[in-house]
Amino acid sequence: MSSSFSTPAILPQEGDAETNEELYGQFTELASSWPCSRGLSRANLLYRHEKGWYSTLPLMVGAMVADARFAARPSDVVVATMPKSGTTWMKALLYSTVHRREHAPGGPGHPFNSVGPHECVRHLEYQLYTRNRVPDLAGLPDPRLLATHVPLASLPRSVAASGCRIVYVCRNPKDTLVSTWSFVNKFRAEDGLEPISVEAAAGYFCDGVSASGPYWDHVLGYWRAHLANPERVLFFRYEEMSRDPAAHVRRLAEFVGRPFSAEEEEDGAVDAVVKLCSFEHMTGLEATKSGKTELVLGAVENSSFFRRGLVGDWENHLSPETARKIDAITDAKFRAFGLSV
Ligand code: PPS
């Protein structure tokens, strides 16, 4: 059966999705039996997966269906992030780097002129395994570029078995928190709900009760996988990408087996990708200003994935005490693993 979430015509088309209410029903029943509590989310209620992370019910169920049914290929590249850590930016960089030969980054016909990065690199549990659908991704050309917010332990089992590549982006927890809090409150306002105060948001975040949280477990899972297997798991920091985006585009291109040639370097291809995907350029595109992306809970304006795009905006929102508390947790959790953010 064809889906209501169709791929934009400018992108390769997937096969028709199968509808499997029974599978979704079984996982919904199972996940509904897990503990749930108030947290930092649009609807306030987050379920705790048996592997210890939090999410809303439809997303958790989508992740479980993806685990059961997604067939990864060694050539796949999966962007993994905590929400609000630089996902949109990384999707843009990855898509434009991988497809730079068919779609020149500076060219007028680039897909970003008509669709956002979330349409070009789609999320398993937010976009593909949703609303009883089991998508047919087999016909998509290699390399398939996909994304997820689930922690390492809950990645679809075929991802680990296939040996495909994972690109992880981590962001300073204080900026991740502020970005999440702003995003959540934007939707709460639309839903007629009271905003969550920044103090309450910080409390939930520190307790791990935020989408895909706890933040620290999420980051550590992928950091340790990167240390154990650097050729399979690439680890980026948002702050370092901001400081030197070109170096990160080169690293990314090498990691996915498409390094920039000397000729491309001379022609400024790296800078063209950086410029195309920059916050300033992306926010000016019509696809950002007026486009929408279908997510599990409905259509979301592409502009909502862009707010300020700064490093250190937390200073404008968090009290020194809250900042110290988050820093102390981060230090206690990360220090032993040689990770600083
Ligand atoms: S989501 O919903 O999980 O996909 O959000 P995510 O993309 O991970 O995070 C959104 C934050 O990333 C900023 N952003 C960017 N920064 C730099 N460059 C580019 N191109 C870019 N695109 C999005 C976005 O503004 C959000 O951060 P804040 O701090 O809220 O501005």
Residues whose N, C-alpha, C, O or C-beta is under 5 A from the ligand:
A	BS01	PPS	M82 P83 K84 S85 G86 T87 T88 W89 D175 S179 C277 S278 F279 M282 F305 F306 R307 R308 G309 L310
